[in-house]
Amino acid sequence: MTADALPRERRDLLERGLAKLALDPYHELTAHIGTHEDNRKAQVAPGLLIEYVVARGLIVVMAVEVFDDVLLDD
């Protein structure tokens, strides 16, 4: 699935989250993956988790995980 395949509302949330992340890719609410500080993950919006790499001032998104199903229902 690509970002274009997301419903418009979800795609807007993803884009807003990425825009905020671009201002500070090492934000305190992000976490590094493994031993390298530049390999990171962040929940950019409810139900949207990304894994990304910071390389030479660029953010390269490696994966977007979409969570719609939960174990507990309200």
Biopython code that builds the backbone (N, CA, C, O; Angstrom):
import numpy as np
from Bio.PDB.StructureBuilder import StructureBuilder

atoms = [
    (1, "MET", "N", (0.840, -1.166, 0.000)),
    (1, "MET", "CA", (0.000, 0.000, 0.000)),
    (1, "MET", "C", (0.895, 1.242, 0.000)),
    (1, "MET", "O", (1.937, 1.262, 0.655)),
    (2, "THR", "N", (0.497, 2.243, -0.714)),
    (2, "THR", "CA", (1.214, 3.514, -0.713)),
    (2, "THR", "C", (0.414, 4.549, 0.069)),
    (2, "THR", "O", (-0.758, 4.334, 0.378)),
    (3, "ALA", "N", (1.045, 5.659, 0.383)),
    (3, "ALA", "CA", (0.343, 6.731, 1.099)),
    (3, "ALA", "C", (-0.849, 7.226, 0.293)),
    (3, "ALA", "O", (-1.861, 7.631, 0.866)),
    (4, "ASP", "N", (-0.739, 7.197, -1.027)),
    (4, "ASP", "CA", (-1.852, 7.636, -1.879)),
    (4, "ASP", "C", (-3.080, 6.751, -1.724)),
    (4, "ASP", "O", (-4.196, 7.189, -2.000)),
    (5, "ALA", "N", (-2.887, 5.511, -1.285)),
    (5, "ALA", "CA", (-4.011, 4.584, -1.124)),
    (5, "ALA", "C", (-4.760, 4.811, 0.193)),
    (5, "ALA", "O", (-5.851, 4.275, 0.388)),
    (6, "LEU", "N", (-4.179, 5.602, 1.092)),
    (6, "LEU", "CA", (-4.855, 5.898, 2.359)),
    (6, "LEU", "C", (-6.068, 6.784, 2.107)),
    (6, "LEU", "O", (-6.070, 7.578, 1.166)),
    (7, "PRO", "N", (-7.091, 6.657, 2.930)),
    (7, "PRO", "CA", (-8.210, 7.596, 2.836)),
    (7, "PRO", "C", (-7.693, 9.027, 3.027)),
    (7, "PRO", "O", (-6.729, 9.250, 3.758)),
    (8, "ARG", "N", (-8.328, 9.972, 2.380)),
    (8, "ARG", "CA", (-7.872, 11.370, 2.395)),
    (8, "ARG", "C", (-7.616, 11.886, 3.820)),
    (8, "ARG", "O", (-6.614, 12.557, 4.066)),
    (9, "GLU", "N", (-8.506, 11.578, 4.737)),
    (9, "GLU", "CA", (-8.363, 12.033, 6.122)),
    (9, "GLU", "C", (-7.078, 11.503, 6.758)),
    (9, "GLU", "O", (-6.358, 12.235, 7.437)),
    (10, "ARG", "N", (-6.803, 10.220, 6.526)),
    (10, "ARG", "CA", (-5.592, 9.593, 7.071)),
    (10, "ARG", "C", (-4.342, 10.160, 6.407)),
    (10, "ARG", "O", (-3.335, 10.409, 7.070)),
    (11, "ARG", "N", (-4.415, 10.361, 5.099)),
    (11, "ARG", "CA", (-3.275, 10.905, 4.362)),
    (11, "ARG", "C", (-2.943, 12.314, 4.871)),
    (11, "ARG", "O", (-1.771, 12.665, 5.011)),
    (12, "ASP", "N", (-3.971, 13.112, 5.145)),
    (12, "ASP", "CA", (-3.752, 14.454, 5.691)),
    (12, "ASP", "C", (-3.055, 14.386, 7.048)),
    (12, "ASP", "O", (-2.143, 15.168, 7.318)),
    (13, "LEU", "N", (-3.481, 13.453, 7.902)),
    (13, "LEU", "CA", (-2.832, 13.276, 9.205)),
    (13, "LEU", "C", (-1.367, 12.883, 9.041)),
    (13, "LEU", "O", (-0.495, 13.402, 9.739)),
    (14, "LEU", "N", (-1.104, 11.969, 8.120)),
    (14, "LEU", "CA", (0.267, 11.532, 7.862)),
    (14, "LEU", "C", (1.118, 12.712, 7.403)),
    (14, "LEU", "O", (2.228, 12.904, 7.898)),
    (15, "GLU", "N", (0.613, 13.491, 6.473)),
    (15, "GLU", "CA", (1.369, 14.631, 5.952)),
    (15, "GLU", "C", (1.622, 15.681, 7.028)),
    (15, "GLU", "O", (2.711, 16.251, 7.092)),
    (16, "ARG", "N", (0.630, 15.941, 7.871)),
    (16, "ARG", "CA", (0.812, 16.898, 8.967)),
    (16, "ARG", "C", (1.853, 16.389, 9.967)),
    (16, "ARG", "O", (2.693, 17.151, 10.446)),
    (17, "GLY", "N", (1.785, 15.093, 10.272)),
    (17, "GLY", "CA", (2.760, 14.506, 11.192)),
    (17, "GLY", "C", (4.167, 14.548, 10.634)),
    (17, "GLY", "O", (5.115, 14.846, 11.362)),
    (18, "LEU", "N", (4.317, 14.251, 9.346)),
    (18, "LEU", "CA", (5.639, 14.293, 8.721)),
    (18, "LEU", "C", (6.179, 15.719, 8.673)),
    (18, "LEU", "O", (7.378, 15.935, 8.850)),
    (19, "ALA", "N", (5.303, 16.691, 8.435)),
    (19, "ALA", "CA", (5.735, 18.092, 8.406)),
    (19, "ALA", "C", (6.276, 18.514, 9.774)),
    (19, "ALA", "O", (7.285, 19.214, 9.861)),
    (20, "LYS", "N", (5.605, 18.089, 10.826)),
    (20, "LYS", "CA", (6.074, 18.414, 12.181)),
    (20, "LYS", "C", (7.385, 17.692, 12.476)),
    (20, "LYS", "O", (8.295, 18.272, 13.067)),
    (21, "LEU", "N", (7.480, 16.436, 12.066)),
    (21, "LEU", "CA", (8.692, 15.656, 12.283)),
    (21, "LEU", "C", (9.875, 16.266, 11.529)),
    (21, "LEU", "O", (11.008, 16.207, 12.007)),
    (22, "ALA", "N", (9.623, 16.842, 10.371)),
    (22, "ALA", "CA", (10.690, 17.459, 9.583)),
    (22, "ALA", "C", (11.358, 18.609, 10.338)),
    (22, "ALA", "O", (12.532, 18.902, 10.113)),
    (23, "LEU", "N", (10.616, 19.255, 11.227)),
    (23, "LEU", "CA", (11.184, 20.345, 12.020)),
    (23, "LEU", "C", (12.165, 19.836, 13.070)),
    (23, "LEU", "O", (13.105, 20.541, 13.436)),
    (24, "ASP", "N", (11.950, 18.616, 13.556)),
    (24, "ASP", "CA", (12.817, 18.026, 14.580)),
    (24, "ASP", "C", (12.745, 16.504, 14.491)),
    (24, "ASP", "O", (11.953, 15.886, 15.201)),
    (25, "PRO", "N", (13.564, 15.887, 13.626)),
    (25, "PRO", "CA", (13.493, 14.432, 13.458)),
    (25, "PRO", "C", (13.927, 13.638, 14.688)),
    (25, "PRO", "O", (13.697, 12.431, 14.759)),
    (26, "TYR", "N", (14.552, 14.306, 15.650)),
    (26, "TYR", "CA", (14.980, 13.642, 16.882)),
    (26, "TYR", "C", (14.106, 14.071, 18.067)),
    (26, "TYR", "O", (14.558, 14.065, 19.212)),
    (27, "HIS", "N", (12.880, 14.436, 17.788)),
    (27, "HIS", "CA", (11.937, 14.900, 18.819)),
    (27, "HIS", "C", (11.902, 13.893, 19.969)),
    (27, "HIS", "O", (12.110, 12.696, 19.773)),
    (28, "GLU", "N", (11.634, 14.403, 21.168)),
    (28, "GLU", "CA", (11.640, 13.534, 22.361)),
    (28, "GLU", "C", (10.586, 12.431, 22.306)),
    (28, "GLU", "O", (10.709, 11.436, 23.020)),
    (29, "LEU", "N", (9.558, 12.582, 21.480)),
    (29, "LEU", "CA", (8.534, 11.538, 21.366)),
    (29, "LEU", "C", (8.858, 10.504, 20.293)),
    (29, "LEU", "O", (8.057, 9.608, 20.029)),
    (30, "THR", "N", (10.042, 10.629, 19.670)),
    (30, "THR", "CA", (10.495, 9.604, 18.736)),
    (30, "THR", "C", (11.466, 8.688, 19.468)),
    (30, "THR", "O", (11.925, 9.010, 20.564)),
    (31, "ALA", "N", (11.775, 7.556, 18.867)),
    (31, "ALA", "CA", (12.706, 6.614, 19.499)),
    (31, "ALA", "C", (13.640, 6.040, 18.448)),
    (31, "ALA", "O", (13.245, 5.801, 17.307)),
    (32, "HIS", "N", (14.885, 5.823, 18.851)),
    (32, "HIS", "CA", (15.807, 5.193, 17.902)),
    (32, "HIS", "C", (15.547, 3.694, 17.864)),
    (32, "HIS", "O", (15.077, 3.095, 18.831)),
    (33, "ILE", "N", (15.867, 3.114, 16.721)),
    (33, "ILE", "CA", (15.701, 1.674, 16.511)),
    (33, "ILE", "C", (17.099, 1.071, 16.464)),
    (33, "ILE", "O", (17.951, 1.544, 15.712)),
    (34, "GLY", "N", (17.338, 0.053, 17.245)),
    (34, "GLY", "CA", (18.652, -0.580, 17.243)),
    (34, "GLY", "C", (19.700, 0.294, 17.911)),
    (34, "GLY", "O", (19.405, 1.015, 18.865)),
    (35, "THR", "N", (20.924, 0.225, 17.404)),
    (35, "THR", "CA", (22.031, 0.929, 18.049)),
    (35, "THR", "C", (22.383, 2.247, 17.377)),
    (35, "THR", "O", (23.185, 3.009, 17.916)),
    (36, "HIS", "N", (21.817, 2.533, 16.234)),
    (36, "HIS", "CA", (22.163, 3.757, 15.512)),
    (36, "HIS", "C", (21.104, 4.825, 15.750)),
    (36, "HIS", "O", (19.922, 4.594, 15.498)),
    (37, "GLU", "N", (21.514, 5.973, 16.226)),
    (37, "GLU", "CA", (20.611, 7.065, 16.602)),
    (37, "GLU", "C", (19.805, 7.602, 15.413)),
    (37, "GLU", "O", (18.734, 8.176, 15.609)),
    (38, "ASP", "N", (20.301, 7.426, 14.190)),
    (38, "ASP", "CA", (19.617, 7.957, 13.006)),
    (38, "ASP", "C", (18.513, 7.041, 12.483)),
    (38, "ASP", "O", (17.717, 7.467, 11.646)),
    (39, "ASN", "N", (18.444, 5.810, 12.947)),
    (39, "ASN", "CA", (17.342, 4.905, 12.595)),
    (39, "ASN", "C", (16.262, 5.092, 13.651)),
    (39, "ASN", "O", (16.487, 4.805, 14.827)),
    (40, "ARG", "N", (15.079, 5.574, 13.236)),
    (40, "ARG", "CA", (14.103, 6.032, 14.219)),
    (40, "ARG", "C", (12.699, 5.552, 13.902)),
    (40, "ARG", "O", (12.422, 5.062, 12.807)),
    (41, "LYS", "N", (11.819, 5.702, 14.881)),
    (41, "LYS", "CA", (10.400, 5.437, 14.681)),
    (41, "LYS", "C", (9.611, 6.492, 15.436)),
    (41, "LYS", "O", (10.081, 7.058, 16.424)),
    (42, "ALA", "N", (8.395, 6.747, 14.947)),
    (42, "ALA", "CA", (7.537, 7.737, 15.592)),
    (42, "ALA", "C", (6.089, 7.451, 15.240)),
    (42, "ALA", "O", (5.770, 7.059, 14.118)),
    (43, "GLN", "N", (5.229, 7.651, 16.209)),
    (43, "GLN", "CA", (3.794, 7.610, 15.932)),
    (43, "GLN", "C", (3.419, 9.040, 15.571)),
    (43, "GLN", "O", (3.309, 9.900, 16.444)),
    (44, "VAL", "N", (3.221, 9.290, 14.276)),
    (44, "VAL", "CA", (3.009, 10.660, 13.804)),
    (44, "VAL", "C", (1.566, 11.117, 13.946)),
    (44, "VAL", "O", (1.289, 12.315, 13.905)),
    (45, "ALA", "N", (0.654, 10.184, 14.110)),
    (45, "ALA", "CA", (-0.767, 10.486, 14.304)),
    (45, "ALA", "C", (-1.400, 9.228, 14.886)),
    (45, "ALA", "O", (-0.802, 8.155, 14.818)),
    (46, "PRO", "N", (-2.594, 9.337, 15.456)),
    (46, "PRO", "CA", (-3.238, 8.135, 15.992)),
    (46, "PRO", "C", (-3.345, 7.036, 14.928)),
    (46, "PRO", "O", (-3.925, 7.237, 13.861)),
    (47, "GLY", "N", (-2.779, 5.886, 15.240)),
    (47, "GLY", "CA", (-2.846, 4.751, 14.330)),
    (47, "GLY", "C", (-1.862, 4.787, 13.179)),
    (47, "GLY", "O", (-1.944, 3.948, 12.282)),
    (48, "LEU", "N", (-0.924, 5.741, 13.175)),
    (48, "LEU", "CA", (0.070, 5.846, 12.100)),
    (48, "LEU", "C", (1.476, 5.879, 12.695)),
    (48, "LEU", "O", (1.878, 6.858, 13.323)),
    (49, "LEU", "N", (2.212, 4.792, 12.484)),
    (49, "LEU", "CA", (3.580, 4.671, 12.974)),
    (49, "LEU", "C", (4.505, 4.637, 11.771)),
    (49, "LEU", "O", (4.248, 3.913, 10.810)),
    (50, "ILE", "N", (5.579, 5.415, 11.815)),
    (50, "ILE", "CA", (6.543, 5.361, 10.723)),
    (50, "ILE", "C", (7.901, 4.948, 11.264)),
    (50, "ILE", "O", (8.237, 5.206, 12.420)),
    (51, "GLU", "N", (8.667, 4.305, 10.407)),
    (51, "GLU", "CA", (10.077, 4.044, 10.658)),
    (51, "GLU", "C", (10.827, 4.844, 9.613)),
    (51, "GLU", "O", (10.470, 4.837, 8.435)),
    (52, "TYR", "N", (11.878, 5.540, 10.054)),
    (52, "TYR", "CA", (12.593, 6.413, 9.136)),
    (52, "TYR", "C", (14.069, 6.482, 9.492)),
    (52, "TYR", "O", (14.490, 6.086, 10.579)),
    (53, "VAL", "N", (14.837, 6.993, 8.547)),
    (53, "VAL", "CA", (16.268, 7.188, 8.722)),
    (53, "VAL", "C", (16.558, 8.662, 8.476)),
    (53, "VAL", "O", (16.022, 9.260, 7.544)),
    (54, "VAL", "N", (17.402, 9.240, 9.307)),
    (54, "VAL", "CA", (17.864, 10.606, 9.087)),
    (54, "VAL", "C", (19.235, 10.495, 8.431)),
    (54, "VAL", "O", (20.171, 9.956, 9.021)),
    (55, "ALA", "N", (19.347, 11.007, 7.211)),
    (55, "ALA", "CA", (20.593, 10.895, 6.455)),
    (55, "ALA", "C", (20.902, 12.221, 5.773)),
    (55, "ALA", "O", (20.151, 12.681, 4.913)),
    (56, "ARG", "N", (22.004, 12.822, 6.166)),
    (56, "ARG", "CA", (22.461, 14.084, 5.563)),
    (56, "ARG", "C", (21.375, 15.151, 5.556)),
    (56, "ARG", "O", (21.196, 15.862, 4.567)),
    (57, "GLY", "N", (20.661, 15.256, 6.652)),
    (57, "GLY", "CA", (19.634, 16.276, 6.784)),
    (57, "GLY", "C", (18.302, 15.934, 6.155)),
    (57, "GLY", "O", (17.385, 16.756, 6.171)),
    (58, "LEU", "N", (18.172, 14.744, 5.603)),
    (58, "LEU", "CA", (16.919, 14.295, 4.996)),
    (58, "LEU", "C", (16.271, 13.226, 5.862)),
    (58, "LEU", "O", (16.955, 12.474, 6.556)),
    (59, "ILE", "N", (14.947, 13.168, 5.815)),
    (59, "ILE", "CA", (14.209, 12.082, 6.457)),
    (59, "ILE", "C", (13.763, 11.131, 5.356)),
    (59, "ILE", "O", (13.032, 11.519, 4.445)),
    (60, "VAL", "N", (14.203, 9.898, 5.447)),
    (60, "VAL", "CA", (13.813, 8.870, 4.479)),
    (60, "VAL", "C", (12.869, 7.909, 5.193)),
    (60, "VAL", "O", (13.282, 7.181, 6.096)),
    (61, "VAL", "N", (11.608, 7.907, 4.790)),
    (61, "VAL", "CA", (10.613, 7.033, 5.411)),
    (61, "VAL", "C", (10.778, 5.631, 4.832)),
    (61, "VAL", "O", (10.705, 5.433, 3.619)),
    (62, "MET", "N", (11.001, 4.671, 5.713)),
    (62, "MET", "CA", (11.215, 3.285, 5.294)),
    (62, "MET", "C", (9.931, 2.467, 5.354)),
    (62, "MET", "O", (9.726, 1.570, 4.536)),
    (63, "ALA", "N", (9.066, 2.772, 6.321)),
    (63, "ALA", "CA", (7.825, 2.005, 6.477)),
    (63, "ALA", "C", (6.773, 2.871, 7.156)),
    (63, "ALA", "O", (7.080, 3.705, 8.007)),
    (64, "VAL", "N", (5.533, 2.651, 6.758)),
    (64, "VAL", "CA", (4.383, 3.278, 7.406)),
    (64, "VAL", "C", (3.473, 2.145, 7.856)),
    (64, "VAL", "O", (3.047, 1.327, 7.041)),
    (65, "GLU", "N", (3.175, 2.093, 9.144)),
    (65, "GLU", "CA", (2.265, 1.078, 9.671)),
    (65, "GLU", "C", (0.959, 1.755, 10.053)),
    (65, "GLU", "O", (0.951, 2.772, 10.748)),
    (66, "VAL", "N", (-0.145, 1.177, 9.589)),
    (66, "VAL", "CA", (-1.472, 1.714, 9.865)),
    (66, "VAL", "C", (-2.178, 0.750, 10.803)),
    (66, "VAL", "O", (-2.327, -0.433, 10.498)),
    (67, "PHE", "N", (-2.612, 1.268, 11.951)),
    (67, "PHE", "CA", (-3.292, 0.446, 12.942)),
    (67, "PHE", "C", (-4.756, 0.852, 13.010)),
    (67, "PHE", "O", (-5.084, 1.939, 13.484)),
    (68, "ASP", "N", (-5.629, -0.018, 12.537)),
    (68, "ASP", "CA", (-7.065, 0.238, 12.598)),
    (68, "ASP", "C", (-7.770, -0.709, 13.558)),
    (68, "ASP", "O", (-8.785, -0.351, 14.154)),
    (69, "ASP", "N", (-7.241, -1.904, 13.708)),
    (69, "ASP", "CA", (-7.885, -2.923, 14.537)),
    (69, "ASP", "C", (-7.244, -2.951, 15.917)),
    (69, "ASP", "O", (-6.022, -2.880, 16.046)),
    (70, "VAL", "N", (-8.067, -3.055, 16.933)),
    (70, "VAL", "CA", (-7.576, -3.134, 18.302)),
    (70, "VAL", "C", (-8.229, -4.322, 19.006)),
    (70, "VAL", "O", (-9.295, -4.786, 18.600)),
    (71, "LEU", "N", (-7.589, -4.803, 20.050)),
    (71, "LEU", "CA", (-8.136, -5.935, 20.800)),
    (71, "LEU", "C", (-9.343, -5.534, 21.629)),
    (71, "LEU", "O", (-10.324, -6.272, 21.717)),
    (72, "LEU", "N", (-9.262, -4.365, 22.231)),
    (72, "LEU", "CA", (-10.341, -3.915, 23.105)),
    (72, "LEU", "C", (-11.224, -2.921, 22.376)),
    (72, "LEU", "O", (-10.729, -2.028, 21.688)),
    (73, "ASP", "N", (-12.495, -3.073, 22.523)),
    (73, "ASP", "CA", (-13.467, -2.167, 21.921)),
    (73, "ASP", "C", (-14.095, -1.335, 23.025)),
    (73, "ASP", "O", (-14.373, -1.854, 24.106)),
    (74, "ASP", "N", (-14.321, -0.072, 22.777)),
    (74, "ASP", "CA", (-14.941, 0.790, 23.797)),
    (74, "ASP", "C", (-16.354, 0.403, 24.087)),
    (74, "ASP", "O", (-17.007, 1.032, 24.920)),
]
sb = StructureBuilder()
sb.init_structure("model")
sb.init_model(0)
sb.init_chain("A")
sb.init_seg("    ")
for serial, (resi, resn, name, xyz) in enumerate(atoms, 1):
    if name == "N":
        sb.init_residue(resn, " ", resi, " ")
    sb.init_atom(name, np.array(xyz, "f"), 0.0, 1.0, " ", f" {name:<3s}", serial, name[0])
structure = sb.get_structure()
